[in-house]
Amino acid sequence: MTDSNGSSRSQRRFLFPGIGVILLAIAFGVYYLASSAVSPPASTEPAATAEPVEQDLEVVQSVRLHPREKPGGYMEIVDADTDQVLKLIEPSGGGFMRTVLRIIALDRRHVDDHEDLPFLLTRWSDGGLSLEDPVTGNRYKLNAFGSTNAAAFAELLDSAQDS
C-alpha cells in the first residue's frame, strides 16, 4: 500500500530548496547586471552624447528607446524619435529585456531631479551593444550577458532601421 502522505512530504522536501535556488539565481543575476554598469568618464559634455567606450570604436547605429508599461503586463518598446513601436513584449516574455529596462528605471528613482529621457541603445563598430541611461550616466555592455540576450536588443536596432 502506498502512503500518499509520505509522498507529499517527499515532494515538499525538494520544493523549498528548489525555490531557494531559483531566488538565489535571480538575486545573482540582478547583482551581476547592476555591477556591470559602466559609468562614463567625467566630462563637461552632457551624458546623452554617445561617446565610444574606447577611442578606436565608432557608433554604427543608435536609437533612443522609451519603454511603456501597458495594461495586462504588456510592455511596448518605442523609438522615442519616431514614436514607432519597435517591440511589444507579452506578460510572460522578454525576461532579460524587461528586467534590464526595469532595473535602469529603478536606478532613476535615486536621482532627485530626473526627466523621463529615453535610453540610448548603440551598436559599436566592434559589434558590441550598449544601453545608456542619460539620467544616471550608466552604460551597460549588453554583450556581457551573452549573445542571445544581446540579440534581443539588436532586434530593436534592426526594427528601427527598417522603418
N, C-alpha and C positions, 0 to 999 in steps of 0.2 A: 504494500500500500504506500502511496506517495503522500508525503506530508507537504501540502501546498503552503502551509505557513512557513515551513523551513525554507522552501524555495524562494518565497517572497523575501525572507531575511537575507538570503544569499545574494539576491539581486540588489537589495538596498546596500549591502556591504560594498559593492562596486560603484554604486550610483554616486555617493558623496565624494569619494576620491576622484571620480571622473569629472564631476562638476568643479572640483578644486583645480584639477589640471587645466581645464578649459579657462577658468578665471585667471589662472597664473599665466597662461599663454596670451590672453588678451592684455593683461597688465604689462607683460613684457613687450608686446607689440606697440602699445601706446608709449611706453618709456622709450623704445627704440626710435619711434617716429619723432618724439619731442627732442631727443638728444641728437638727432641727425640734422636739425635745423642749423643752417649756416647763416650767421649774421654777416651782412655786407661790411666792407671796411668803412671806417668813419670817413665821412666826406661832407663837403658843404652842399653837394647836389642832393636833390630830393631822392628818397628811396625808391620812387616809382620808375626811375630810369633803369633800363635793362643793361647792366654792365656785365661783361663776361666774367665768369668766375676766375678764369686765368687769362693772362694777357693775350695769348695766341688764339683764343676762342672768339668766334663771331656769332651773332644772332642769325639763325637761319629763318626762323618763323616765330612769331609770338601772337598770343591772343589774350585779351582781357576777359576773364571769366567772372560771372556773377551767379552763384548758386541760389536757388529759390526753393524753399520748402513749400510743398503743395499739400492739400488735404489728402488724407488717406495714407500718408507716409511716403508719398512720391517726392522726388527732388528733380528739379529742372536745372540743367547747367546751361546758362545763356551767354552768348557772345555779347559783352557789355557795349560794344560799339555799334552792332547791327540789330541788337535785341532778338537775334535768331536763336531758337532753342537748338543747342548742339547735341544734347543728350537728355533723355528722360529716364531717370533711374527708378525702377519699381521698388516697392517697400522691402522686398526680400533680396534685392540685387545691389550690385555695385558696392560691395562691402568696403573694399580698400579706398575707393574714390570718395565714398560718403564719409568714411572715418577721417580721411585726411582733411577734407573741407570743413568738417565739424570741429576738428582739433584746431585748425587755423582760426576759425570763428571764435572758439573759446579763448584762444590767446588774445584776441582783440578786446575781450572784456576787461583785461587788465590795463588797457590803455585808457586814460581818463577822457581825452577828447578825440574820439575816433570817428572818422567818417565811414560811410558804407562804400568804400572804394572797392573796385573789383580786384581779384587776384590776377597775377600775370604769369601765364604759362608760356615757357620759352623752350624752343628746340635749338640747341647749340650746334656749332659746326662739327663737333666730335660725335654727334648723335645723341648726346645726353639731353635729358629733360629736367627742367627745374620749375618749381612753383614758388612764386614770391608773393609775400603779403606786403604791400606798400605801407600799411598802417604800422606794423610792428618791425618791418625791415627784415624779417626772417625769410630765408630762401631754403627750400627743401629740394635736395637732389633726388629725383624720383627713381632714377636707375638704381639707386642703392637698395631699393625694395624689391628688386627682381624685374626681369624683362616682362613678365605677364602684367604686373602692376603698372609699370611704366607704359606699356602698350595701351592700357585703358585710357590714360591721359593723352597718348599720341593720337588716339581716335578723335579726340576733341579738336586737335590741331588740324587733322585731315578733314573733319567736318567743316571747320571754319574756312579752310582753303577752298573747298568745293563750292562754297556759296558765293 
